[in-house]
Amino acid sequence: MPRSPRSRIARNAAGAAAGLALAAALAACSSSSSTSSAPAATGASAAGGSSPSASTGSSSSAALSQPTTLTWWAWAPQDKQLVAAFEKVYPNIKVNLVNAGTGTTEYTKLQNAIKAGSGVPDIAQVEYYALPQFALGGSLADLGADGLSSDQSQFSTAVWDSVQVGGKLVGLPQDTGPMALFYNKTVFDKYGLTVPTTWAQFAADATKLHAANPKEYLTNDTGDPGFTTSMIWSAGGHPYVVSGTTGVTINLSSSDSGTQKFVNLWSPLVSGGDLAPISSWSDQWYTGLSNGTIASLVTGGWMGVDLESGVPTGKGDWRVAQMPEWTAGTAANSENGGSADSVLAASKNQAAAAAFLQWVSTGQGAQLSASTGDFPASTTILNSSSWQNQPQAYFGGQAINQVLSKASSDVLPGWSYLPFQVYANSIFPNTVGQAYAGKGTLSAGLSAWQQQSASYGSQQGFSVTSK
């Protein structure tokens, strides 16, 4: 899901100093446990931190000992700290960090550089939804060839699925975004609302709250492709199936069970006016979160840091709970946001680049990122008591990471994005988004989204089946 201007982009380094003790604890644990236009898709050491694991082999060690300059396109605030820490451990490697923009801005620049054969970075941070676009076009190196496939044990099945495209390992996870319910306990208490454990209860509460006060809403939504696909994913849907490098099946109709569950839940809330007509990340949205007129958010686990920095007046009001269940007693979750780092096939420094990726993903870099508030991908961190048991003052002393760790473990495996998802997301406002503007139904909007996405995919040389 596009993160501009959201999540990691909006974060600051306020938690860095407080996180140093956590980073040290995680290091000990680790050592002891061992919408603008979219780019066109291409079709058819104790003091210095841990080193890349032995799985990268002798070529990695040799590469790290040679004077090398790597160019890394990335955007997260803590990336500067990662570069400084890495260069301290490996002084022969210079990492040139470039913020080429976020979302489609970065992907357009990257696609153009690949097409021109000039200016391609060695490494790029790419969100999971955009990875297939570059991987199936052959633009990303197969990290399995660098011995990084053995890192699979460091991640959940669902997260590892996200960096496997066409049978190749095309990136290493940097962060993730398992879904959770962030709710304003003060507002919930005021209206006698209990934390919804099912989506049926959530919908009923949305209607109840808005009826009690027409100026207040349980949540907001003006149409977001990442939220929509995350909801369908958590409901067990598989609207996108990719076969080989060119075969694509799209099914956003009622015959996909997850899609239909989402439509059945969300359509009455949209048509009934029970969702705040406020776009996320807008000034009005922050105001609503601050004054309680937007009482909850169903979003990625990274949202905790964003609330703390963006809604400081909400300190003590907010809590975190598991995402409501589609079937009572059956936990099922999905990712909303998250990114990987990939080595570009055009890089002339692939061994050194792969070693840097591994350091960022599973070494000291992962520990440092987690200490600054980035939501971790590594199960070593997610399962560590030092990370899970931190009380969060902003959340009334709740150890929210306990909730989020469980949320991560409940993410359903087997999800796929389109190899032209960047484009598909860019046309969402003019298709599904029309339902939020009162111009048609949610089902009709999903149908239009499917048809236009399929047409574009065919034009790009994919063999598209539209169900």
Secondary structure, DSSP 8 states (H G I E B T S, - for coil): ---TTSHHHH--STTTTTTHHHHHHHHHHHHH-------------TTT-----GGGHHHHHHHHHS-EEEEEE---TTHHHHHHHHHHH-TTEEEEEE---STHHHHHHHHHHHHHTSS--SEEEEEGGGHHHHHTTT-B--GGGGTGGGGGGGS-HHHHHHTEETTEE--EEEEEEEEEEEEEHHHHHHTT----SBHHHHHHHHHHHHHH-TT-BS-B-S--HHHHHHHHHHTT---EEEETTTEEEE--STTSHHHHHHHHHHHHHHHTT-SB---TTSHHHHHHHHHTSB-EEEEETTHHHHHHHH-GGGTTTEEEEE--BSBTTB--B-EEEEEEEEEBTT-S-HHHHHHHHHHHHHSHHHHHHHHTT-----HHHHT-HHHHT--BGGGTTB-HHHHHHHHHHTB-S-----TTHHHHHHTSTTTTHHHHTTSS-HHHHHHHHHHHHHHHHHHTT-EEEE-
